[in-house]
Amino acid sequence: MEEGALEEAVALFQQSIRAWPHVKTLELEGECLLRLGRPREAIVPLAAATALHPAARPPALLAQAFLALGHYGEAIEFAEEALRRTPGDAMALEARDAARRSLGATV
């Protein structure tokens, strides 16, 4: 998806969230922000989605955001949360392993 479409999607998601903060809308806003290279802005909607629903995808995306920011402890924490929710989740495993490598820990 091109950057302009992602920017437009973020604006529409934010408008929708003001009307009703649905978990999927929060998740998608956070994912778009990650794709745009704005992980710091992705944290709040992804944290809200993580708190509102037991799915593994929001905390796995949140782990990706923290990984992109170099906050490896938080990346591992949220990757582990995603794995508690869905063992074997590929995105969570990828984020956890990358964060561990960055910390110099054994994977």
N, C-alpha and C positions, 0 to 999 in steps of 0.2 A: 504494500500500500504506500502511496506517495506521501511525502511529508505534509503537503497542503491538506490532503484528506484527513490525515491524523490530527492536524491542528483543528480542523473543523469538527471532527468527532469529539475531541476533548471539550470544545466549547459546548457542543450539544449535550454531552454527558454531564457537564457541570450545571447546565440549565436544568436538566432532568433531575439531578440530585437535589437541587434547591427545592423542587416540587415534592420529591419523595426519594430519600436515600436508599434505593434498592441495591442489594448486594451485588448483583451482576453489573449494574451500571458503575458502581464504585470500582469493581474489579477491572472492567473494560477501560475506564478512565486511567487507572493506574498502569495498565498494560500499554496503552497508547503513549503515556508519558515516558515509560521505559523505552519504547521504540523510538521516541523522539530524542533520547539521550538526556532526559530530565528525571533521573532517579530520585533526587531529593523531593521533587514535587509529587512523585508517585507514592511516597511513604504514607501520607495521610489517607488517601482513598483505599490503598491496599490494607492498611492496618484496620480501617473501619470494616472492610469486607471480611477480613480475617475474624474479627470479633462477632460479626453478624451471622456467619454461616460456617458450618463444620467442614466445608469442602477443602481439599488440599491445595487447589490452585492459588487462592489468594495468598496464603503464607509462602508458597513456593515463589510467587512473583515478588513478594516482599523480600525474600531472601536474595533474589536477583538484584533488587534495588540496593540493598545494603552491600552486597558484593561489589556492585559498580561504584559505590562510594568509598570502598576500602574499609568498611566496618565489618570485619570478618567474623567477630564473635556474634554479632547480631545476625549475620547471614547464616551462620551455623544454627543458631537458636531457631530461626524461623524455618529453615530447611528441615530441622528435626521435628518441628511442629507439623509441617506438611507430611512428613513421613509417618508420624503417629496417626494422622488422619487417613493417609493412603500409603501403606508400606510399598516401597518400590517406585514411588512417583519419580519419573525420570528427571523432571525439571528440578525437583528438590535434591535428588542425588547429585546432579551436576553442580548445583550451587554449593551444597555442603562440601563436596570434594574439592572444588576450586578454592573455597575459603580455607579449608584445611591445608591445601598446598601452599596457599599464600601465607599462612601462619607458620609453615614449616613442619606441620604435624604429619603423622603417619596417616595415610588414607585407608 
